[in-house]
Amino acid sequence: MDNATQIFIVGGMIVLSFGFLLGIPMAVTRSRSPRAPRYLFAAHLAAIIQGALLLAMTVAIGFSDLSPGVETVAATLLLSGIVLFDLGMVINWLQGVEDAFSEKSLGNKVSSIGTPFVLIGTGIVLFGVIAAI
């Protein structure tokens, strides 16, 4: 199994597990209040979706025709961007942020740092898949 696939599998399982774990404070909060904090809900849902996405990327990377080194860079960028995004959501939740954009929150800044990583990593994998056709 190549490095990129390992990164997607291990990273995907960690992100997915983190999303499931965020369900615990959400359930505790919901037992006392009809609504969970916005960014706790966002972090929980995003981590579950992104963890599944990382696991699904093993199929795409298996189809890619790029060199193992380039695929590893793409997987690392994508995982790093997702981790930064989820970390930003958690920071927003812990700081009680209501609107990350208008408040220019630390969490928003952390999440924003990861955006280019996600876009570049995804673009590399997409290129590899299209080149393999």
N, CA, C and O atoms as CSV, one atom per row, in Angstrom:
chain,resi,resn,atom,element,x,y,z
A,1,MET,N,N,0.860,-1.187,0.000
A,1,MET,CA,C,0.000,0.000,0.000
A,1,MET,C,C,0.898,1.239,0.000
A,1,MET,O,O,1.832,1.340,0.795
A,2,ASP,N,N,0.607,2.166,-0.889
A,2,ASP,CA,C,1.460,3.351,-1.003
A,2,ASP,C,C,1.175,4.371,0.104
A,2,ASP,O,O,0.177,4.280,0.819
A,3,ASN,N,N,2.087,5.348,0.220
A,3,ASN,CA,C,1.984,6.345,1.295
A,3,ASN,C,C,0.706,7.170,1.230
A,3,ASN,O,O,0.084,7.427,2.261
A,4,ALA,N,N,0.305,7.589,0.028
A,4,ALA,CA,C,-0.895,8.423,-0.105
A,4,ALA,C,C,-2.124,7.681,0.396
A,4,ALA,O,O,-2.959,8.253,1.097
A,5,THR,N,N,-2.235,6.412,0.038
A,5,THR,CA,C,-3.374,5.614,0.495
A,5,THR,C,C,-3.354,5.480,2.012
A,5,THR,O,O,-4.395,5.587,2.660
A,6,GLN,N,N,-2.186,5.249,2.575
A,6,GLN,CA,C,-2.070,5.150,4.034
A,6,GLN,C,C,-2.465,6.460,4.707
A,6,GLN,O,O,-3.147,6.453,5.732
A,7,ILE,N,N,-2.042,7.576,4.138
A,7,ILE,CA,C,-2.402,8.886,4.697
A,7,ILE,C,C,-3.911,9.067,4.665
A,7,ILE,O,O,-4.506,9.518,5.644
A,8,PHE,N,N,-4.531,8.717,3.540
A,8,PHE,CA,C,-5.984,8.859,3.433
A,8,PHE,C,C,-6.721,7.935,4.401
A,8,PHE,O,O,-7.717,8.344,4.997
A,9,ILE,N,N,-6.253,6.709,4.567
A,9,ILE,CA,C,-6.941,5.771,5.460
A,9,ILE,C,C,-6.762,6.174,6.922
A,9,ILE,O,O,-7.742,6.300,7.657
A,10,VAL,N,N,-5.525,6.375,7.341
A,10,VAL,CA,C,-5.274,6.724,8.750
A,10,VAL,C,C,-5.860,8.098,9.070
A,10,VAL,O,O,-6.540,8.264,10.083
A,11,GLY,N,N,-5.600,9.073,8.214
A,11,GLY,CA,C,-6.151,10.416,8.428
A,11,GLY,C,C,-7.661,10.409,8.415
A,11,GLY,O,O,-8.297,11.060,9.244
A,12,GLY,N,N,-8.243,9.673,7.473
A,12,GLY,CA,C,-9.702,9.594,7.392
A,12,GLY,C,C,-10.311,9.001,8.646
A,12,GLY,O,O,-11.323,9.497,9.140
A,13,MET,N,N,-9.705,7.947,9.164
A,13,MET,CA,C,-10.231,7.323,10.382
A,13,MET,C,C,-10.084,8.241,11.597
A,13,MET,O,O,-10.968,8.287,12.451
A,14,ILE,N,N,-8.979,8.964,11.673
A,14,ILE,CA,C,-8.789,9.891,12.795
A,14,ILE,C,C,-9.803,11.029,12.720
A,14,ILE,O,O,-10.428,11.366,13.725
A,15,VAL,N,N,-9.971,11.621,11.546
A,15,VAL,CA,C,-10.928,12.725,11.386
A,15,VAL,C,C,-12.351,12.234,11.643
A,15,VAL,O,O,-13.125,12.910,12.321
A,16,LEU,N,N,-12.699,11.067,11.109
A,16,LEU,CA,C,-14.027,10.499,11.323
A,16,LEU,C,C,-14.273,10.231,12.809
A,16,LEU,O,O,-15.341,10.555,13.329
A,17,SER,N,N,-13.297,9.647,13.485
A,17,SER,CA,C,-13.421,9.380,14.925
A,17,SER,C,C,-13.558,10.673,15.719
A,17,SER,O,O,-14.329,10.739,16.675
A,18,PHE,N,N,-12.810,11.701,15.322
A,18,PHE,CA,C,-12.913,13.004,15.976
A,18,PHE,C,C,-14.326,13.560,15.829
A,18,PHE,O,O,-14.891,14.102,16.778
A,19,GLY,N,N,-14.889,13.421,14.633
A,19,GLY,CA,C,-16.267,13.869,14.407
A,19,GLY,C,C,-17.250,13.140,15.301
A,19,GLY,O,O,-18.155,13.750,15.870
A,20,PHE,N,N,-17.071,11.827,15.424
A,20,PHE,CA,C,-17.950,11.055,16.310
A,20,PHE,C,C,-17.781,11.502,17.760
A,20,PHE,O,O,-18.765,11.631,18.488
A,21,LEU,N,N,-16.535,11.740,18.182
A,21,LEU,CA,C,-16.286,12.186,19.560
A,21,LEU,C,C,-16.921,13.544,19.844
A,21,LEU,O,O,-17.369,13.798,20.962
A,22,LEU,N,N,-16.961,14.415,18.842
A,22,LEU,CA,C,-17.615,15.715,19.034
A,22,LEU,C,C,-19.117,15.556,19.262
A,22,LEU,O,O,-19.775,16.483,19.733
A,23,GLY,N,N,-19.652,14.399,18.933
A,23,GLY,CA,C,-21.059,14.126,19.219
A,23,GLY,C,C,-21.340,14.048,20.712
A,23,GLY,O,O,-22.473,14.271,21.140
A,24,ILE,N,N,-20.328,13.735,21.508
A,24,ILE,CA,C,-20.527,13.635,22.962
A,24,ILE,C,C,-20.843,14.999,23.569
A,24,ILE,O,O,-21.879,15.134,24.220
A,25,PRO,N,N,-19.989,16.030,23.385
A,25,PRO,CA,C,-20.365,17.327,23.950
A,25,PRO,C,C,-21.642,17.888,23.321
A,25,PRO,O,O,-22.372,18.645,23.961
A,26,MET,N,N,-21.908,17.516,22.070
A,26,MET,CA,C,-23.139,17.988,21.442
A,26,MET,C,C,-24.350,17.359,22.125
A,26,MET,O,O,-25.344,18.044,22.367
A,27,ALA,N,N,-24.281,16.073,22.436
A,27,ALA,CA,C,-25.392,15.408,23.125
A,27,ALA,C,C,-25.581,15.975,24.528
A,27,ALA,O,O,-26.710,16.168,24.978
A,28,VAL,N,N,-24.477,16.239,25.214
A,28,VAL,CA,C,-24.563,16.821,26.560
A,28,VAL,C,C,-25.218,18.199,26.492
A,28,VAL,O,O,-26.099,18.513,27.292
A,29,THR,N,N,-24.788,19.010,25.542
A,29,THR,CA,C,-25.363,20.349,25.368
A,29,THR,C,C,-26.837,20.264,25.011
A,29,THR,O,O,-27.651,21.021,25.539
A,30,ARG,N,N,-27.184,19.346,24.115
A,30,ARG,CA,C,-28.574,19.206,23.669
A,30,ARG,C,C,-29.475,18.683,24.783
A,30,ARG,O,O,-30.686,18.901,24.743
A,31,SER,N,N,-28.912,17.998,25.774
A,31,SER,CA,C,-29.744,17.524,26.888
A,31,SER,C,C,-30.172,18.679,27.792
A,31,SER,O,O,-31.121,18.553,28.566
A,32,ARG,N,N,-29.465,19.805,27.688
A,32,ARG,CA,C,-29.791,20.985,28.501
A,32,ARG,C,C,-30.411,22.115,27.700
A,32,ARG,O,O,-31.008,23.030,28.268
A,33,SER,N,N,-30.276,22.056,26.400
A,33,SER,CA,C,-30.713,23.153,25.547
A,33,SER,C,C,-31.292,22.577,24.252
A,33,SER,O,O,-30.841,21.531,23.787
A,34,PRO,N,N,-32.275,23.244,23.674
A,34,PRO,CA,C,-32.872,22.704,22.448
A,34,PRO,C,C,-31.950,22.801,21.227
A,34,PRO,O,O,-32.223,22.202,20.187
A,35,ARG,N,N,-30.878,23.546,21.362
A,35,ARG,CA,C,-30.023,23.803,20.206
A,35,ARG,C,C,-28.558,23.718,20.615
A,35,ARG,O,O,-28.159,24.252,21.650
A,36,ALA,N,N,-27.767,23.045,19.797
A,36,ALA,CA,C,-26.321,22.966,20.043
A,36,ALA,C,C,-25.655,24.227,19.499
A,36,ALA,O,O,-26.171,24.841,18.566
A,37,PRO,N,N,-24.518,24.620,20.068
A,37,PRO,CA,C,-23.799,25.766,19.516
A,37,PRO,C,C,-23.475,25.547,18.031
A,37,PRO,O,O,-23.129,24.443,17.609
A,38,ARG,N,N,-23.596,26.598,17.276
A,38,ARG,CA,C,-23.435,26.547,15.819
A,38,ARG,C,C,-22.134,25.876,15.387
A,38,ARG,O,O,-22.145,24.999,14.524
A,39,TYR,N,N,-21.028,26.279,15.976
A,39,TYR,CA,C,-19.744,25.768,15.526
A,39,TYR,C,C,-19.424,24.386,16.085
A,39,TYR,O,O,-18.600,23.677,15.508
A,40,LEU,N,N,-20.041,23.986,17.176
A,40,LEU,CA,C,-19.919,22.600,17.631
A,40,LEU,C,C,-20.624,21.690,16.631
A,40,LEU,O,O,-20.085,20.659,16.228
A,41,PHE,N,N,-21.830,22.080,16.236
A,41,PHE,CA,C,-22.575,21.308,15.239
A,41,PHE,C,C,-21.800,21.248,13.921
A,41,PHE,O,O,-21.707,20.191,13.296
A,42,ALA,N,N,-21.247,22.387,13.505
A,42,ALA,CA,C,-20.490,22.443,12.245
A,42,ALA,C,C,-19.244,21.559,12.305
A,42,ALA,O,O,-18.942,20.848,11.346
A,43,ALA,N,N,-18.523,21.600,13.419
A,43,ALA,CA,C,-17.312,20.787,13.561
A,43,ALA,C,C,-17.651,19.300,13.552
A,43,ALA,O,O,-16.966,18.503,12.911
A,44,HIS,N,N,-18.708,18.934,14.263
A,44,HIS,CA,C,-19.152,17.538,14.330
A,44,HIS,C,C,-19.499,17.017,12.936
A,44,HIS,O,O,-18.988,15.985,12.501
A,45,LEU,N,N,-20.358,17.732,12.257
A,45,LEU,CA,C,-20.821,17.303,10.940
A,45,LEU,C,C,-19.694,17.340,9.904
A,45,LEU,O,O,-19.549,16.408,9.112
A,46,ALA,N,N,-18.907,18.399,9.908
A,46,ALA,CA,C,-17.816,18.528,8.934
A,46,ALA,C,C,-16.796,17.406,9.093
A,46,ALA,O,O,-16.346,16.836,8.099
A,47,ALA,N,N,-16.431,17.086,10.322
A,47,ALA,CA,C,-15.429,16.037,10.539
A,47,ALA,C,C,-15.942,14.679,10.067
A,47,ALA,O,O,-15.181,13.893,9.502
A,48,ILE,N,N,-17.217,14.401,10.292
A,48,ILE,CA,C,-17.769,13.125,9.821
A,48,ILE,C,C,-17.753,13.076,8.290
A,48,ILE,O,O,-17.329,12.080,7.702
A,49,ILE,N,N,-18.207,14.131,7.661
A,49,ILE,CA,C,-18.237,14.170,6.196
A,49,ILE,C,C,-16.818,14.124,5.627
A,49,ILE,O,O,-16.550,13.382,4.682
A,50,GLN,N,N,-15.917,14.910,6.198
A,50,GLN,CA,C,-14.555,14.975,5.672
A,50,GLN,C,C,-13.782,13.685,5.925
A,50,GLN,O,O,-12.958,13.284,5.103
A,51,GLY,N,N,-14.045,13.035,7.056
A,51,GLY,CA,C,-13.411,11.736,7.306
A,51,GLY,C,C,-13.822,10.720,6.251
A,51,GLY,O,O,-12.991,9.971,5.737
A,52,ALA,N,N,-15.111,10.704,5.937
A,52,ALA,CA,C,-15.599,9.802,4.890
A,52,ALA,C,C,-15.002,10.174,3.533
A,52,ALA,O,O,-14.670,9.297,2.735
A,53,LEU,N,N,-14.867,11.460,3.277
A,53,LEU,CA,C,-14.268,11.913,2.019
A,53,LEU,C,C,-12.823,11.437,1.902
A,53,LEU,O,O,-12.402,10.980,0.840
A,54,LEU,N,N,-12.068,11.544,2.987
A,54,LEU,CA,C,-10.677,11.087,2.953
A,54,LEU,C,C,-10.600,9.588,2.680
A,54,LEU,O,O,-9.740,9.136,1.925
A,55,LEU,N,N,-11.490,8.826,3.287
A,55,LEU,CA,C,-11.511,7.387,3.023
A,55,LEU,C,C,-11.862,7.105,1.566
A,55,LEU,O,O,-11.291,6.202,0.953
A,56,ALA,N,N,-12.789,7.866,1.012
A,56,ALA,CA,C,-13.177,7.692,-0.391
A,56,ALA,C,C,-12.047,8.088,-1.339
A,56,ALA,O,O,-11.974,7.580,-2.458
A,57,MET,N,N,-11.181,8.975,-0.911
A,57,MET,CA,C,-10.067,9.407,-1.764
A,57,MET,C,C,-9.106,8.256,-2.064
A,57,MET,O,O,-8.325,8.341,-3.012
A,58,THR,N,N,-9.152,7.184,-1.273
A,58,THR,CA,C,-8.303,6.028,-1.569
A,58,THR,C,C,-8.660,5.430,-2.926
A,58,THR,O,O,-7.792,4.897,-3.618
A,59,VAL,N,N,-9.927,5.516,-3.305
A,59,VAL,CA,C,-10.348,5.018,-4.618
A,59,VAL,C,C,-9.760,5.905,-5.715
A,59,VAL,O,O,-9.201,5.408,-6.693
A,60,ALA,N,N,-9.891,7.216,-5.542
A,60,ALA,CA,C,-9.382,8.152,-6.550
A,60,ALA,C,C,-7.866,8.051,-6.681
A,60,ALA,O,O,-7.338,8.048,-7.793
A,61,ILE,N,N,-7.173,7.969,-5.562
A,61,ILE,CA,C,-5.708,7.930,-5.618
A,61,ILE,C,C,-5.241,6.611,-6.223
A,61,ILE,O,O,-4.184,6.555,-6.851
A,62,GLY,N,N,-6.019,5.555,-6.036
A,62,GLY,CA,C,-5.700,4.274,-6.662
A,62,GLY,C,C,-5.843,4.317,-8.174
A,62,GLY,O,O,-5.193,3.553,-8.887
A,63,PHE,N,N,-6.679,5.195,-8.655
A,63,PHE,CA,C,-6.915,5.351,-10.086
A,63,PHE,C,C,-5.917,6.315,-10.719
A,63,PHE,O,O,-5.703,6.290,-11.931
A,64,SER,N,N,-5.310,7.160,-9.894
A,64,SER,CA,C,-4.394,8.196,-10.375
A,64,SER,C,C,-3.163,7.598,-11.044
A,64,SER,O,O,-2.718,6.502,-10.703
A,65,ASP,N,N,-2.635,8.333,-11.990
A,65,ASP,CA,C,-1.456,7.904,-12.740
A,65,ASP,C,C,-0.221,8.728,-12.363
A,65,ASP,O,O,0.784,8.690,-13.073
A,66,LEU,N,N,-0.285,9.461,-11.269
A,66,LEU,CA,C,0.833,10.313,-10.853
A,66,LEU,C,C,1.887,9.499,-10.108
A,66,LEU,O,O,1.639,8.359,-9.714
A,67,SER,N,N,3.052,10.088,-9.921
A,67,SER,CA,C,4.113,9.406,-9.175
A,67,SER,C,C,3.711,9.303,-7.707
A,67,SER,O,O,2.947,10.132,-7.210
A,68,PRO,N,N,4.223,8.288,-7.012
A,68,PRO,CA,C,3.892,8.133,-5.591
A,68,PRO,C,C,4.243,9.368,-4.752
A,68,PRO,O,O,3.532,9.694,-3.802
A,69,GLY,N,N,5.325,10.043,-5.097
A,69,GLY,CA,C,5.716,11.247,-4.352
A,69,GLY,C,C,4.707,12.367,-4.496
A,69,GLY,O,O,4.364,13.030,-3.517
A,70,VAL,N,N,4.232,12.580,-5.711
A,70,VAL,CA,C,3.235,13.629,-5.957
A,70,VAL,C,C,1.922,13.269,-5.264
A,70,VAL,O,O,1.266,14.135,-4.684
A,71,GLU,N,N,1.542,12.005,-5.321
A,71,GLU,CA,C,0.313,11.568,-4.650
A,71,GLU,C,C,0.416,11.752,-3.136
A,71,GLU,O,O,-0.561,12.118,-2.484
A,72,THR,N,N,1.596,11.497,-2.584
A,72,THR,CA,C,1.802,11.684,-1.142
A,72,THR,C,C,1.681,13.155,-0.769
A,72,THR,O,O,1.085,13.490,0.255
A,73,VAL,N,N,2.241,14.030,-1.589
A,73,VAL,CA,C,2.110,15.474,-1.346
A,73,VAL,C,C,0.637,15.876,-1.382
A,73,VAL,O,O,0.176,16.625,-0.521
A,74,ALA,N,N,-0.096,15.385,-2.367
A,74,ALA,CA,C,-1.521,15.714,-2.488
A,74,ALA,C,C,-2.300,15.237,-1.269
A,74,ALA,O,O,-3.127,15.974,-0.731
A,75,ALA,N,N,-2.040,14.013,-0.835
A,75,ALA,CA,C,-2.743,13.468,0.333
A,75,ALA,C,C,-2.412,14.262,1.590
A,75,ALA,O,O,-3.289,14.535,2.409
A,76,THR,N,N,-1.149,14.627,1.735
A,76,THR,CA,C,-0.722,15.406,2.901
A,76,THR,C,C,-1.369,16.787,2.909
A,76,THR,O,O,-1.828,17.256,3.951
A,77,LEU,N,N,-1.405,17.432,1.754
A,77,LEU,CA,C,-2.050,18.750,1.660
A,77,LEU,C,C,-3.534,18.663,1.995
A,77,LEU,O,O,-4.050,19.471,2.767
A,78,LEU,N,N,-4.213,17.689,1.419
A,78,LEU,CA,C,-5.650,17.550,1.646
A,78,LEU,C,C,-5.947,17.261,3.112
A,78,LEU,O,O,-6.833,17.881,3.699
A,79,LEU,N,N,-5.218,16.328,3.702
A,79,LEU,CA,C,-5.425,16.018,5.118
A,79,LEU,C,C,-5.110,17.231,5.992
A,79,LEU,O,O,-5.864,17.531,6.918
A,80,SER,N,N,-4.025,17.922,5.717
A,80,SER,CA,C,-3.651,19.103,6.512
A,80,SER,C,C,-4.722,20.183,6.438
A,80,SER,O,O,-5.075,20.783,7.454
A,81,GLY,N,N,-5.234,20.429,5.250
A,81,GLY,CA,C,-6.287,21.431,5.090
A,81,GLY,C,C,-7.543,21.075,5.851
A,81,GLY,O,O,-8.174,21.942,6.456
A,82,ILE,N,N,-7.911,19.806,5.825
A,82,ILE,CA,C,-9.105,19.361,6.549
A,82,ILE,C,C,-8.900,19.489,8.054
A,82,ILE,O,O,-9.800,19.929,8.769
A,83,VAL,N,N,-7.729,19.110,8.530
A,83,VAL,CA,C,-7.438,19.234,9.969
A,83,VAL,C,C,-7.507,20.698,10.398
A,83,VAL,O,O,-8.069,21.005,11.449
A,84,LEU,N,N,-6.946,21.599,9.605
A,84,LEU,CA,C,-7.004,23.027,9.943
A,84,LEU,C,C,-8.442,23.542,9.931
A,84,LEU,O,O,-8.826,24.327,10.798
A,85,PHE,N,N,-9.234,23.109,8.960
A,85,PHE,CA,C,-10.638,23.525,8.904
A,85,PHE,C,C,-11.373,23.072,10.164
A,85,PHE,O,O,-12.060,23.864,10.809
A,86,ASP,N,N,-11.225,21.794,10.508
A,86,ASP,CA,C,-11.922,21.270,11.684
A,86,ASP,C,C,-11.421,21.919,12.973
A,86,ASP,O,O,-12.209,22.195,13.877
A,87,LEU,N,N,-10.125,22.159,13.058
A,87,LEU,CA,C,-9.563,22.844,14.222
A,87,LEU,C,C,-10.157,24.241,14.355
A,87,LEU,O,O,-10.487,24.672,15.460
A,88,GLY,N,N,-10.295,24.947,13.244
A,88,GLY,CA,C,-10.904,26.280,13.269
A,88,GLY,C,C,-12.336,26.249,13.779
A,88,GLY,O,O,-12.745,27.122,14.544
A,89,MET,N,N,-13.100,25.247,13.357
A,89,MET,CA,C,-14.486,25.117,13.833
A,89,MET,C,C,-14.526,24.880,15.341
A,89,MET,O,O,-15.361,25.450,16.045
A,90,VAL,N,N,-13.618,24.035,15.831
A,90,VAL,CA,C,-13.570,23.748,17.271
A,90,VAL,C,C,-13.161,24.994,18.048
A,90,VAL,O,O,-13.730,25.276,19.103
A,91,ILE,N,N,-12.190,25.738,17.548
A,91,ILE,CA,C,-11.788,26.988,18.210
A,91,ILE,C,C,-12.974,27.947,18.278
A,91,ILE,O,O,-13.218,28.561,19.316
A,92,ASN,N,N,-13.708,28.076,17.179
A,92,ASN,CA,C,-14.896,28.942,17.188
A,92,ASN,C,C,-15.896,28.492,18.244
A,92,ASN,O,O,-16.448,29.322,18.966
A,93,TRP,N,N,-16.132,27.199,18.341
A,93,TRP,CA,C,-17.063,26.669,19.342
A,93,TRP,C,C,-16.570,26.982,20.757
A,93,TRP,O,O,-17.329,27.490,21.583
A,94,LEU,N,N,-15.306,26.679,21.031
A,94,LEU,CA,C,-14.773,26.877,22.385
A,94,LEU,C,C,-14.747,28.349,22.792
A,94,LEU,O,O,-14.846,28.671,23.976
A,95,GLN,N,N,-14.615,29.241,21.810
A,95,GLN,CA,C,-14.601,30.673,22.105
A,95,GLN,C,C,-15.997,31.282,22.075
A,95,GLN,O,O,-16.147,32.484,22.292
A,96,GLY,N,N,-17.011,30.480,21.813
A,96,GLY,CA,C,-18.382,30.986,21.800
A,96,GLY,C,C,-18.678,31.928,20.649
A,96,GLY,O,O,-19.524,32.813,20.776
A,97,VAL,N,N,-18.000,31.753,19.540
A,97,VAL,CA,C,-18.186,32.619,18.375
A,97,VAL,C,C,-19.570,32.383,17.779
A,97,VAL,O,O,-20.018,31.243,17.661
A,98,GLU,N,N,-20.236,33.460,17.407
A,98,GLU,CA,C,-21.551,33.370,16.762
A,98,GLU,C,C,-21.441,33.501,15.250
A,98,GLU,O,O,-22.136,32.802,14.514
A,99,ASP,N,N,-20.572,34.393,14.782
A,99,ASP,CA,C,-20.383,34.598,13.346
A,99,ASP,C,C,-18.892,34.816,13.088
A,99,ASP,O,O,-18.369,35.913,13.279
A,100,ALA,N,N,-18.228,33.761,12.656
A,100,ALA,CA,C,-16.772,33.792,12.504
A,100,ALA,C,C,-16.305,34.843,11.503
A,100,ALA,O,O,-15.244,35.442,11.677
A,101,PHE,N,N,-17.095,35.066,10.459
A,101,PHE,CA,C,-16.680,36.025,9.433
A,101,PHE,C,C,-16.735,37.456,9.958
A,101,PHE,O,O,-15.766,38.206,9.841
A,102,SER,N,N,-17.864,37.825,10.532
A,102,SER,CA,C,-17.993,39.210,11.004
A,102,SER,C,C,-17.110,39.484,12.215
A,102,SER,O,O,-16.635,40.604,12.400
A,103,GLU,N,N,-16.891,38.464,13.039
A,103,GLU,CA,C,-16.051,38.642,14.227
A,103,GLU,C,C,-14.563,38.508,13.906
A,103,GLU,O,O,-13.713,38.802,14.746
A,104,LYS,N,N,-14.255,38.064,12.689
A,104,LYS,CA,C,-12.856,37.828,12.305
A,104,LYS,C,C,-12.146,36.990,13.375
A,104,LYS,O,O,-11.078,37.346,13.873
A,105,SER,N,N,-12.777,35.878,13.700
A,105,SER,CA,C,-12.314,35.044,14.808
A,105,SER,C,C,-11.015,34.307,14.480
A,105,SER,O,O,-10.645,34.138,13.318
A,106,LEU,N,N,-10.343,33.878,15.541
A,106,LEU,CA,C,-9.140,33.065,15.391
A,106,LEU,C,C,-9.479,31.778,14.644
A,106,LEU,O,O,-8.727,31.345,13.770
A,107,GLY,N,N,-10.604,31.175,14.988
A,107,GLY,CA,C,-11.016,29.947,14.316
A,107,GLY,C,C,-11.197,30.134,12.825
A,107,GLY,O,O,-10.834,29.262,12.037
A,108,ASN,N,N,-11.754,31.261,12.437
A,108,ASN,CA,C,-11.930,31.552,11.015
A,108,ASN,C,C,-10.575,31.679,10.323
A,108,ASN,O,O,-10.399,31.222,9.194
A,109,LYS,N,N,-9.627,32.300,11.006
A,109,LYS,CA,C,-8.286,32.455,10.429
A,109,LYS,C,C,-7.602,31.093,10.263
A,109,LYS,O,O,-6.969,30.829,9.241
A,110,VAL,N,N,-7.737,30.237,11.276
A,110,VAL,CA,C,-7.136,28.899,11.205
A,110,VAL,C,C,-7.772,28.095,10.073
A,110,VAL,O,O,-7.068,27.464,9.284
A,111,SER,N,N,-9.099,28.118,9.993
A,111,SER,CA,C,-9.798,27.399,8.918
A,111,SER,C,C,-9.385,27.911,7.550
A,111,SER,O,O,-9.205,27.132,6.614
A,112,SER,N,N,-9.237,29.217,7.441
A,112,SER,CA,C,-8.881,29.821,6.154
A,112,SER,C,C,-7.492,29.419,5.682
A,112,SER,O,O,-7.246,29.322,4.479
A,113,ILE,N,N,-6.593,29.186,6.613
A,113,ILE,CA,C,-5.240,28.747,6.250
A,113,ILE,C,C,-5.300,27.406,5.519
A,113,ILE,O,O,-4.510,27.153,4.610
A,114,GLY,N,N,-6.233,26.556,5.919
A,114,GLY,CA,C,-6.342,25.230,5.309
A,114,GLY,C,C,-6.979,25.200,3.938
A,114,GLY,O,O,-6.822,24.221,3.208
A,115,THR,N,N,-7.697,26.253,3.568
A,115,THR,CA,C,-8.423,26.248,2.292
A,115,THR,C,C,-7.517,26.014,1.083
A,115,THR,O,O,-7.842,25.167,0.251
A,116,PRO,N,N,-6.392,26.730,0.949
A,116,PRO,CA,C,-5.532,26.457,-0.215
A,116,PRO,C,C,-4.989,25.028,-0.223
A,116,PRO,O,O,-4.822,24.434,-1.288
A,117,PHE,N,N,-4.715,24.475,0.960
A,117,PHE,CA,C,-4.215,23.100,1.031
A,117,PHE,C,C,-5.239,22.127,0.452
A,117,PHE,O,O,-4.894,21.229,-0.316
A,118,VAL,N,N,-6.506,22.319,0.830
A,118,VAL,CA,C,-7.575,21.449,0.330
A,118,VAL,C,C,-7.718,21.599,-1.183
A,118,VAL,O,O,-7.818,20.608,-1.908
A,119,LEU,N,N,-7.726,22.834,-1.646
A,119,LEU,CA,C,-7.907,23.067,-3.085
A,119,LEU,C,C,-6.744,22.513,-3.907
A,119,LEU,O,O,-6.962,21.891,-4.947
A,120,ILE,N,N,-5.522,22.733,-3.452
A,120,ILE,CA,C,-4.354,22.244,-4.188
A,120,ILE,C,C,-4.291,20.717,-4.149
A,120,ILE,O,O,-4.078,20.074,-5.177
A,121,GLY,N,N,-4.477,20.140,-2.962
A,121,GLY,CA,C,-4.452,18.679,-2.841
A,121,GLY,C,C,-5.511,18.012,-3.699
A,121,GLY,O,O,-5.239,17.018,-4.373
A,122,THR,N,N,-6.722,18.562,-3.672
A,122,THR,CA,C,-7.804,18.015,-4.492
A,122,THR,C,C,-7.500,18.186,-5.974
A,122,THR,O,O,-7.747,17.282,-6.771
A,123,GLY,N,N,-6.967,19.337,-6.338
A,123,GLY,CA,C,-6.617,19.585,-7.736
A,123,GLY,C,C,-5.574,18.608,-8.256
A,123,GLY,O,O,-5.663,18.146,-9.393
A,124,ILE,N,N,-4.592,18.295,-7.430
A,124,ILE,CA,C,-3.555,17.339,-7.833
A,124,ILE,C,C,-4.167,15.962,-8.076
A,124,ILE,O,O,-3.886,15.319,-9.087
A,125,VAL,N,N,-5.008,15.515,-7.138
A,125,VAL,CA,C,-5.643,14.199,-7.305
A,125,VAL,C,C,-6.547,14.198,-8.536
A,125,VAL,O,O,-6.552,13.235,-9.304
A,126,LEU,N,N,-7.307,15.267,-8.724
A,126,LEU,CA,C,-8.177,15.366,-9.899
A,126,LEU,C,C,-7.355,15.276,-11.185
A,126,LEU,O,O,-7.731,14.570,-12.121
A,127,PHE,N,N,-6.245,15.987,-11.224
A,127,PHE,CA,C,-5.371,15.928,-12.396
A,127,PHE,C,C,-4.880,14.498,-12.631
A,127,PHE,O,O,-4.862,14.019,-13.765
A,128,GLY,N,N,-4.483,13.822,-11.554
A,128,GLY,CA,C,-4.005,12.444,-11.672
A,128,GLY,C,C,-5.065,11.493,-12.187
A,128,GLY,O,O,-4.772,10.586,-12.966
A,129,VAL,N,N,-6.293,11.701,-11.753
A,129,VAL,CA,C,-7.398,10.848,-12.206
A,129,VAL,C,C,-7.703,11.114,-13.680
A,129,VAL,O,O,-7.867,10.180,-14.465
A,130,ILE,N,N,-7.777,12.383,-14.046
A,130,ILE,CA,C,-8.072,12.726,-15.445
A,130,ILE,C,C,-6.943,12.252,-16.363
A,130,ILE,O,O,-7.202,11.762,-17.462
A,131,ALA,N,N,-5.697,12.394,-15.915
A,131,ALA,CA,C,-4.550,11.961,-16.723
A,131,ALA,C,C,-4.544,10.447,-16.932
A,131,ALA,O,O,-3.981,9.958,-17.912
A,132,ALA,N,N,-5.161,9.712,-16.024
A,132,ALA,CA,C,-5.183,8.251,-16.126
A,132,ALA,C,C,-6.209,7.743,-17.134
A,132,ALA,O,O,-6.188,6.573,-17.514
A,133,ILE,N,N,-7.099,8.624,-17.560
A,133,ILE,CA,C,-8.162,8.198,-18.490
A,133,ILE,C,C,-7.596,7.997,-19.882
A,133,ILE,O,O,-8.332,7.639,-20.802
